[in-house]
Amino acid sequence: MIKSMTGFASLTHDDEGAAIAVTIRSVNHRFLDLQLRLPPSLAAVEPRLRSLVQEHVARGRIEVAVSVQGRRAPSLEVELNEPFLQALAGALARARELGYVDGPMTPGDLLRFPQALAIRERPEGSADAGEEGARLGARVEGAVAAALTDLDAMRSREGNYLRVELDSRRTEISRLFARIAEAAEAALEGMRARLAERVRELRAEALADEALVAQEIARFVGRSDITEEVVRFKGHVEHWQALTDSPEPCGRKLDFLLQEMNREVNTTGSKAEGPAVSELIVSLKAELEKMREQVQNVE
């Protein structure tokens, strides 16, 4: 199956507990290179998120960013600093006796002394905190899974465009190689005819060893025969079709297959004769290079 390695997905999952934002970017890479950016509170979820990404992505550089904003107001507790208040009450009583202050102390007066009250967030029980962390982790996993589904959809769409392009070029290289085979065969037939004519001339002049000449002709024709290359190239094209029809990721295999095709073309160019063959070889190699560039983005 042809699936692009380039894609993007972003979503926000909002409920009464937290707002979870997930962003995933993917670009081409030879192997799977996964980068996770998570809040410290989600460190325990990281191994599960890595496994989740690996279930959806086989190859590419993947960047996953997750942010969490809590919705619940913190639970607070207020604590009196009793030693300070006792000392303050004694000081105020003495001040009244001396006539420096008058009247009782009010709650407003108490708030003017920052040392009198300690306000802190109430710690939750370990069991409650563990359950809340587990629930948050499950929500984050669900949000990342949904984002990966969106990423898959985009990469599949891009892959369909790639497949149309690559199928068109696959058809073109098959056509070009068929023309090369025809041109090479025509050139070979012409060479056989010229060699046969030359042998007849040598016979007439009694200058040639017929057995030796026949061996040389057979050896030369054998070196110029590209039947094996034609068969192997057709096999590579058929294998290409099988790989792209398979549900498995095929980018690396297609890249290797293009190398094999290029090798067959080089061998054909060194064996086949004729100016028409040389021109077609250049065109075919240009098409293979364009395909190789496209395959670099196939998962």
C-alpha positions, 0 to 999 in steps of 0.5 A: 500500500502506498501511504505518504510519510508527510501529514499533519493532525491537530485536535482538542478534547475538552471535558469537565476535567481538562482540555487536552490538545494534541498536535502531530506532524510527520515527514519522511525519514528512513526509519521511525523517529518518534519525538514526544513532547508531554507535560511532566504529569504524563510521564507514566503514559509515555510508553503507552503513547509510543506503542500507540504511535507504532501501531499506526506508523511504520516509518517517518519522523513523527512529532507528537505534542500534548498539552493539558489544561485542568478545569477543576478549581483547586481545593484550598485550606486555611490554617491559623497561626495560633502561636502568632495570634496568641502573641498578638492578642497579648500585645493588643491587651497590653496596648489597651491597658496603655491606651494605645488602641481601643475596641476589639479586633475584627476579622478585617484586622486579622487579614492585615497580618499575613503571618496570621493565616496560611492558605494552601492547596489541600492535597488529595488522597493518594488513591484519589490522585491515582484514579484521577491520573489514570482517568487523565491518562486514558483521556490523553490516549484517546485524544492521541488515538483520534489524532493518529486516525486523522493523520492516517487519513491525510497520509492515505489521501497523499498516498493516493496522489503518489500512487496515481503519479507512480502508476503513470510512470510505471506504465511509461518505463514499461513502454520505454523498456519495450521500445528498447528491447525492440530497438536492440533486437532490430540492431542485432538483426542488422548486425547479424546480417552484416556479419553474415555478409562479411563471412561470405566475402571472406569465404569467397576470398578464402581468407577466413577459418569458418569455424573460428568466425562462427564462434566469434559471431556466436560470442558477439551475438551472445554478449549483445543479447538482452533477453535476461535483462528484459525478463528481469525488468518485467519481473520487477514491474510485476513485483512493483504492482504486487507491493503497491497492492499489498496492505503492508508499507512498501516504501523501502521495498519500492526504493530497493526495486528501483535500484534493481531496475536501474541496474538492469537498465545499465546492463542493457545499455552496455549490451544493446547496440544502436543510437536509438537504444542510447536515446531510450536508455537516457529517457528511461533513466530519467523516469526512474530518477523521478520515481525514486524521488517520489518513493522517498516520501512513501512509508 
